[in-house]
Structure formats: C-alpha cells, structure tokens
Amino acid sequence: MEILISQSGLESAVAQLPTFNLRGKITSAIRATIADGKQEGSSLVKQRYTARSMISLGRVKSRTSGLSGKLTISGGRNLLKRFVIRPSTRINPQPPGGVFANVVKGQGGNINRAFIAKKGLVFERVGKSRLPIRHLNTVSLPGAFERIGDKLVSKMEQRLQTRLEQLL
C-alpha cells in the first residue's frame, strides 16, 4: 500500500479549508468543552461536599469568544445552614451536645457551644458567658472549585483533545 501526498493535493486541500468552516468547528468544540467542564466541576463538588443545593452556593458562568473560552466561578463564603446540620431547625431547649455539622463528606462533627437562631443561622458562643457570639460560615464555591481544580483541568484538557481529534 502506498500513500502519496502531492503538492497539487495539498493545494486543493488548502483551497477547500474555508468550505469546512474550521474556525467555527473549533469554537464549537471549545464551547462544548467549557460546558462539560461546568457540569463536571459541579459533580466533583457534589461528590466532596454535603451541600443541599449547588445553586445556592455561588455562580458558575461560562463564556466563549473566538478561539478561547472561560469558566468563571464566583461567590462568597456560604452559610452553614446550606450543608448538613443537626438539628436542622431551631428547637427549644437547644441540644446539650451542640450542633452537628458536616460540610465535607465523612468529616462531620459536633460544635459544642453552637446553637441555631430563628432563621436557621448557626452561631457559636465565643466567651465564657452567653456573649459574645460569632456567625459560622463555610467554604466558598471558588474555594471548593480550587480544591478540585487539578482534576477538573485534566478532564477538560482530555475532552478538548478528544473533540479536536474528532473534528479533524
């Protein structure tokens, strides 16, 4: 078997490139990879954290323009009530052991001097008496994505490479 690449064949292939709309296909491959990364990142965060809803934790936005794409994760520190806590609502009297909180799967524990306020917010007594108290927060969504970032980047690189190979 012989494979021959001639100059005339290359010239005709180069002349046909505009008809294939290669730029548009690469842009669509980038767009699909960014969308896959958004979904994959959300599932990796769900695997690690006990959040009740990903929507309430922050925003994940994707943007593509030309031959580039961007995945933006934003949001502040989250309230502890968005994760698994027991009791989940305020009860009287407060439980003697404090409040059980589980943010990272399998790493939960009791917060001895914690209590739940009326709107489900969790506070902890800091001083020896009733006051002062402090509001308890947890990880932010950008922080959660940072912890799973290496896995996400490698998966997105593999998907982009696969899509580009399929395209060519």
ChimeraX commands (.cxc) that place a marker at each C-alpha (Angstrom):
marker #1 position 0.00,0.00,0.00 radius 0.5
marker #1 position 1.24,3.43,-0.92 radius 0.5
marker #1 position 0.21,6.79,0.34 radius 0.5
marker #1 position 1.14,9.70,-1.85 radius 0.5
marker #1 position 0.98,13.30,-0.82 radius 0.5
marker #1 position 1.48,15.61,-3.75 radius 0.5
marker #1 position 1.70,19.35,-3.90 radius 0.5
marker #1 position -1.40,19.55,-6.07 radius 0.5
marker #1 position -3.34,17.56,-3.50 radius 0.5
marker #1 position -2.21,19.89,-0.72 radius 0.5
marker #1 position -3.15,22.96,-2.74 radius 0.5
marker #1 position -6.65,21.63,-3.33 radius 0.5
marker #1 position -6.99,20.73,0.36 radius 0.5
marker #1 position -5.90,24.21,1.41 radius 0.5
marker #1 position -8.32,25.71,-1.11 radius 0.5
marker #1 position -11.18,23.65,0.42 radius 0.5
marker #1 position -10.45,24.64,4.05 radius 0.5
marker #1 position -12.81,27.66,4.01 radius 0.5
marker #1 position -15.67,25.37,2.97 radius 0.5
marker #1 position -15.12,23.21,6.08 radius 0.5
marker #1 position -15.59,26.21,8.43 radius 0.5
marker #1 position -12.75,25.01,10.63 radius 0.5
marker #1 position -12.80,28.11,12.84 radius 0.5
marker #1 position -16.48,27.62,13.67 radius 0.5
marker #1 position -15.97,23.94,14.44 radius 0.5
marker #1 position -13.05,24.67,16.77 radius 0.5
marker #1 position -15.13,27.35,18.52 radius 0.5
marker #1 position -17.98,24.88,18.99 radius 0.5
marker #1 position -15.52,22.29,20.38 radius 0.5
marker #1 position -14.25,24.88,22.89 radius 0.5
marker #1 position -17.81,25.85,23.82 radius 0.5
marker #1 position -18.77,22.20,24.40 radius 0.5
marker #1 position -15.63,21.59,26.47 radius 0.5
marker #1 position -16.36,24.59,28.69 radius 0.5
marker #1 position -19.96,23.38,29.18 radius 0.5
marker #1 position -18.66,19.91,30.05 radius 0.5
marker #1 position -16.21,21.46,32.50 radius 0.5
marker #1 position -19.01,23.39,34.17 radius 0.5
marker #1 position -21.05,20.24,34.66 radius 0.5
marker #1 position -18.04,18.10,35.65 radius 0.5
marker #1 position -16.93,20.68,38.21 radius 0.5
marker #1 position -20.39,20.77,39.76 radius 0.5
marker #1 position -20.47,16.97,40.04 radius 0.5
marker #1 position -16.97,16.87,41.60 radius 0.5
marker #1 position -18.03,19.48,44.18 radius 0.5
marker #1 position -21.17,17.43,44.94 radius 0.5
marker #1 position -19.00,14.34,45.46 radius 0.5
marker #1 position -16.80,16.14,48.01 radius 0.5
marker #1 position -19.25,18.42,49.87 radius 0.5
marker #1 position -22.64,17.82,51.50 radius 0.5
marker #1 position -24.35,20.92,50.10 radius 0.5
marker #1 position -28.09,20.60,49.73 radius 0.5
marker #1 position -28.16,22.64,46.52 radius 0.5
marker #1 position -25.32,23.73,44.24 radius 0.5
marker #1 position -27.36,26.70,43.00 radius 0.5
marker #1 position -27.35,28.34,46.43 radius 0.5
marker #1 position -23.56,28.13,46.84 radius 0.5
marker #1 position -22.49,30.57,44.12 radius 0.5
marker #1 position -22.36,31.16,40.37 radius 0.5
marker #1 position -20.60,29.22,37.67 radius 0.5
marker #1 position -20.56,31.07,34.35 radius 0.5
marker #1 position -19.07,30.02,31.04 radius 0.5
marker #1 position -18.11,32.28,28.17 radius 0.5
marker #1 position -16.57,31.63,24.79 radius 0.5
marker #1 position -15.45,34.10,22.18 radius 0.5
marker #1 position -13.44,33.35,19.09 radius 0.5
marker #1 position -10.92,30.64,19.77 radius 0.5
marker #1 position -10.97,30.96,23.57 radius 0.5
marker #1 position -13.23,30.01,26.43 radius 0.5
marker #1 position -13.52,30.93,30.07 radius 0.5
marker #1 position -15.11,29.28,33.11 radius 0.5
marker #1 position -15.76,31.76,35.94 radius 0.5
marker #1 position -16.69,30.69,39.47 radius 0.5
marker #1 position -17.83,33.37,41.92 radius 0.5
marker #1 position -19.43,33.63,45.32 radius 0.5
marker #1 position -18.68,34.39,48.94 radius 0.5
marker #1 position -18.41,32.18,51.98 radius 0.5
marker #1 position -21.55,30.11,52.48 radius 0.5
marker #1 position -23.84,29.78,55.44 radius 0.5
marker #1 position -23.53,26.60,57.44 radius 0.5
marker #1 position -27.28,26.02,57.10 radius 0.5
marker #1 position -26.78,25.17,53.39 radius 0.5
marker #1 position -24.96,21.99,54.41 radius 0.5
marker #1 position -25.93,19.03,56.60 radius 0.5
marker #1 position -26.55,20.16,60.18 radius 0.5
marker #1 position -28.47,18.55,63.03 radius 0.5
marker #1 position -30.83,19.72,64.28 radius 0.5
marker #1 position -31.72,21.47,61.04 radius 0.5
marker #1 position -34.06,23.98,62.68 radius 0.5
marker #1 position -34.18,25.78,65.97 radius 0.5
marker #1 position -35.58,23.70,68.82 radius 0.5
marker #1 position -36.14,24.56,72.47 radius 0.5
marker #1 position -34.27,23.66,74.52 radius 0.5
marker #1 position -31.07,23.53,72.49 radius 0.5
marker #1 position -29.42,20.09,72.41 radius 0.5
marker #1 position -26.76,19.67,75.12 radius 0.5
marker #1 position -24.05,18.44,72.71 radius 0.5
marker #1 position -24.27,21.50,70.47 radius 0.5
marker #1 position -24.87,21.28,66.75 radius 0.5
marker #1 position -23.62,18.51,64.46 radius 0.5
marker #1 position -22.24,19.92,61.18 radius 0.5
marker #1 position -20.95,18.05,58.14 radius 0.5
marker #1 position -19.52,20.15,55.29 radius 0.5
marker #1 position -17.03,17.73,53.71 radius 0.5
marker #1 position -18.44,14.23,53.32 radius 0.5
marker #1 position -17.26,11.95,56.08 radius 0.5
marker #1 position -15.65,14.73,58.14 radius 0.5
marker #1 position -18.54,15.97,60.27 radius 0.5
marker #1 position -18.54,16.62,63.98 radius 0.5
marker #1 position -20.17,18.40,66.89 radius 0.5
marker #1 position -19.65,22.09,67.55 radius 0.5
marker #1 position -20.07,22.11,71.33 radius 0.5
marker #1 position -21.06,25.71,72.00 radius 0.5
marker #1 position -23.07,26.21,68.81 radius 0.5
marker #1 position -26.77,26.97,68.54 radius 0.5
marker #1 position -29.28,27.64,65.79 radius 0.5
marker #1 position -31.01,31.02,65.57 radius 0.5
marker #1 position -34.50,31.70,64.27 radius 0.5
marker #1 position -33.69,31.76,60.55 radius 0.5
marker #1 position -31.58,28.62,60.67 radius 0.5
marker #1 position -28.29,30.51,61.02 radius 0.5
marker #1 position -25.67,28.79,63.15 radius 0.5
marker #1 position -23.82,30.76,65.83 radius 0.5
marker #1 position -21.13,29.78,68.30 radius 0.5
marker #1 position -20.56,31.21,71.77 radius 0.5
marker #1 position -17.04,32.61,71.97 radius 0.5
marker #1 position -16.81,33.92,75.53 radius 0.5
marker #1 position -17.28,32.16,78.84 radius 0.5
marker #1 position -20.76,33.59,79.26 radius 0.5
marker #1 position -23.62,33.90,76.76 radius 0.5
marker #1 position -21.92,36.71,74.85 radius 0.5
marker #1 position -20.02,37.31,72.58 radius 0.5
marker #1 position -21.16,35.05,69.75 radius 0.5
marker #1 position -19.90,34.62,66.19 radius 0.5
marker #1 position -21.65,33.61,63.00 radius 0.5
marker #1 position -20.31,30.38,61.45 radius 0.5
marker #1 position -19.61,30.24,57.71 radius 0.5
marker #1 position -18.15,27.56,55.48 radius 0.5
marker #1 position -16.20,27.23,52.26 radius 0.5
marker #1 position -16.97,29.45,49.25 radius 0.5
marker #1 position -17.74,27.97,45.84 radius 0.5
marker #1 position -14.47,29.31,44.34 radius 0.5
marker #1 position -12.63,27.65,47.25 radius 0.5
marker #1 position -14.45,24.38,46.61 radius 0.5
marker #1 position -13.56,24.51,42.90 radius 0.5
marker #1 position -9.95,25.32,43.82 radius 0.5
marker #1 position -9.71,22.09,45.81 radius 0.5
marker #1 position -10.90,20.01,42.85 radius 0.5
marker #1 position -9.16,22.21,40.23 radius 0.5
marker #1 position -6.42,19.79,39.18 radius 0.5
marker #1 position -8.91,17.01,38.39 radius 0.5
marker #1 position -11.17,19.43,36.54 radius 0.5
marker #1 position -8.37,20.90,34.40 radius 0.5
marker #1 position -7.06,17.48,33.39 radius 0.5
marker #1 position -10.55,16.26,32.45 radius 0.5
marker #1 position -11.21,19.41,30.41 radius 0.5
marker #1 position -7.88,19.00,28.59 radius 0.5
marker #1 position -8.75,15.40,27.72 radius 0.5
marker #1 position -12.21,16.38,26.47 radius 0.5
marker #1 position -10.88,19.22,24.32 radius 0.5
marker #1 position -8.24,16.95,22.82 radius 0.5
marker #1 position -10.86,14.29,22.07 radius 0.5
marker #1 position -13.21,16.81,20.48 radius 0.5
marker #1 position -10.46,18.28,18.31 radius 0.5
marker #1 position -9.38,14.81,17.18 radius 0.5
marker #1 position -12.97,14.02,16.23 radius 0.5
marker #1 position -13.17,17.30,14.36 radius 0.5
marker #1 position -10.05,16.63,12.31 radius 0.5
marker link #1:1,2 radius 0.2
marker link #1:2,3 radius 0.2
marker link #1:3,4 radius 0.2
marker link #1:4,5 radius 0.2
marker link #1:5,6 radius 0.2
marker link #1:6,7 radius 0.2
marker link #1:7,8 radius 0.2
marker link #1:8,9 radius 0.2
marker link #1:9,10 radius 0.2
marker link #1:10,11 radius 0.2
marker link #1:11,12 radius 0.2
marker link #1:12,13 radius 0.2
marker link #1:13,14 radius 0.2
marker link #1:14,15 radius 0.2
marker link #1:15,16 radius 0.2
marker link #1:16,17 radius 0.2
marker link #1:17,18 radius 0.2
marker link #1:18,19 radius 0.2
marker link #1:19,20 radius 0.2
marker link #1:20,21 radius 0.2
marker link #1:21,22 radius 0.2
marker link #1:22,23 radius 0.2
marker link #1:23,24 radius 0.2
marker link #1:24,25 radius 0.2
marker link #1:25,26 radius 0.2
marker link #1:26,27 radius 0.2
marker link #1:27,28 radius 0.2
marker link #1:28,29 radius 0.2
marker link #1:29,30 radius 0.2
marker link #1:30,31 radius 0.2
marker link #1:31,32 radius 0.2
marker link #1:32,33 radius 0.2
marker link #1:33,34 radius 0.2
marker link #1:34,35 radius 0.2
marker link #1:35,36 radius 0.2
marker link #1:36,37 radius 0.2
marker link #1:37,38 radius 0.2
marker link #1:38,39 radius 0.2
marker link #1:39,40 radius 0.2
marker link #1:40,41 radius 0.2
marker link #1:41,42 radius 0.2
marker link #1:42,43 radius 0.2
marker link #1:43,44 radius 0.2
marker link #1:44,45 radius 0.2
marker link #1:45,46 radius 0.2
marker link #1:46,47 radius 0.2
marker link #1:47,48 radius 0.2
marker link #1:48,49 radius 0.2
marker link #1:49,50 radius 0.2
marker link #1:50,51 radius 0.2
marker link #1:51,52 radius 0.2
marker link #1:52,53 radius 0.2
marker link #1:53,54 radius 0.2
marker link #1:54,55 radius 0.2
marker link #1:55,56 radius 0.2
marker link #1:56,57 radius 0.2
marker link #1:57,58 radius 0.2
marker link #1:58,59 radius 0.2
marker link #1:59,60 radius 0.2
marker link #1:60,61 radius 0.2
marker link #1:61,62 radius 0.2
marker link #1:62,63 radius 0.2
marker link #1:63,64 radius 0.2
marker link #1:64,65 radius 0.2
marker link #1:65,66 radius 0.2
marker link #1:66,67 radius 0.2
marker link #1:67,68 radius 0.2
marker link #1:68,69 radius 0.2
marker link #1:69,70 radius 0.2
marker link #1:70,71 radius 0.2
marker link #1:71,72 radius 0.2
marker link #1:72,73 radius 0.2
marker link #1:73,74 radius 0.2
marker link #1:74,75 radius 0.2
marker link #1:75,76 radius 0.2
marker link #1:76,77 radius 0.2
marker link #1:77,78 radius 0.2
marker link #1:78,79 radius 0.2
marker link #1:79,80 radius 0.2
marker link #1:80,81 radius 0.2
marker link #1:81,82 radius 0.2
marker link #1:82,83 radius 0.2
marker link #1:83,84 radius 0.2
marker link #1:84,85 radius 0.2
marker link #1:85,86 radius 0.2
marker link #1:86,87 radius 0.2
marker link #1:87,88 radius 0.2
marker link #1:88,89 radius 0.2
marker link #1:89,90 radius 0.2
marker link #1:90,91 radius 0.2
marker link #1:91,92 radius 0.2
marker link #1:92,93 radius 0.2
marker link #1:93,94 radius 0.2
marker link #1:94,95 radius 0.2
marker link #1:95,96 radius 0.2
marker link #1:96,97 radius 0.2
marker link #1:97,98 radius 0.2
marker link #1:98,99 radius 0.2
marker link #1:99,100 radius 0.2
marker link #1:100,101 radius 0.2
marker link #1:101,102 radius 0.2
marker link #1:102,103 radius 0.2
marker link #1:103,104 radius 0.2
marker link #1:104,105 radius 0.2
marker link #1:105,106 radius 0.2
marker link #1:106,107 radius 0.2
marker link #1:107,108 radius 0.2
marker link #1:108,109 radius 0.2
marker link #1:109,110 radius 0.2
marker link #1:110,111 radius 0.2
marker link #1:111,112 radius 0.2
marker link #1:112,113 radius 0.2
marker link #1:113,114 radius 0.2
marker link #1:114,115 radius 0.2
marker link #1:115,116 radius 0.2
marker link #1:116,117 radius 0.2
marker link #1:117,118 radius 0.2
marker link #1:118,119 radius 0.2
marker link #1:119,120 radius 0.2
marker link #1:120,121 radius 0.2
marker link #1:121,122 radius 0.2
marker link #1:122,123 radius 0.2
marker link #1:123,124 radius 0.2
marker link #1:124,125 radius 0.2
marker link #1:125,126 radius 0.2
marker link #1:126,127 radius 0.2
marker link #1:127,128 radius 0.2
marker link #1:128,129 radius 0.2
marker link #1:129,130 radius 0.2
marker link #1:130,131 radius 0.2
marker link #1:131,132 radius 0.2
marker link #1:132,133 radius 0.2
marker link #1:133,134 radius 0.2
marker link #1:134,135 radius 0.2
marker link #1:135,136 radius 0.2
marker link #1:136,137 radius 0.2
marker link #1:137,138 radius 0.2
marker link #1:138,139 radius 0.2
marker link #1:139,140 radius 0.2
marker link #1:140,141 radius 0.2
marker link #1:141,142 radius 0.2
marker link #1:142,143 radius 0.2
marker link #1:143,144 radius 0.2
marker link #1:144,145 radius 0.2
marker link #1:145,146 radius 0.2
marker link #1:146,147 radius 0.2
marker link #1:147,148 radius 0.2
marker link #1:148,149 radius 0.2
marker link #1:149,150 radius 0.2
marker link #1:150,151 radius 0.2
marker link #1:151,152 radius 0.2
marker link #1:152,153 radius 0.2
marker link #1:153,154 radius 0.2
marker link #1:154,155 radius 0.2
marker link #1:155,156 radius 0.2
marker link #1:156,157 radius 0.2
marker link #1:157,158 radius 0.2
marker link #1:158,159 radius 0.2
marker link #1:159,160 radius 0.2
marker link #1:160,161 radius 0.2
marker link #1:161,162 radius 0.2
marker link #1:162,163 radius 0.2
marker link #1:163,164 radius 0.2
marker link #1:164,165 radius 0.2
marker link #1:165,166 radius 0.2
marker link #1:166,167 radius 0.2
marker link #1:167,168 radius 0.2
view
